[in-house]
């Protein structure tokens, strides 16, 4: 029993036809210059959202940097208990 070749499901473009192969391929070639300017202005900046109000930025950044200790404790307990996700 020989296999028959798979049918070509892709629509072919005839010579002189200006439409793309598939309607989903259509794309506009415009650039949102306002968004581009905003993105370039903020390039390299990082922002964090927090619920620690009333503290200075150094306290918040230090609290974030201390998270590795909590993550290490959870990783150790998970390994010791041989816990796996359900």
Secondary structure, 3 states (H helix, E strand, C coil): CCCCCCCCCCCCCCCCCCCCCCHHHCCCCCCCHHHHHHHHHCCCCCCCCCCCCCCCHHHHHHHHHCHHHHHHHHHHHHHHHCCCCC
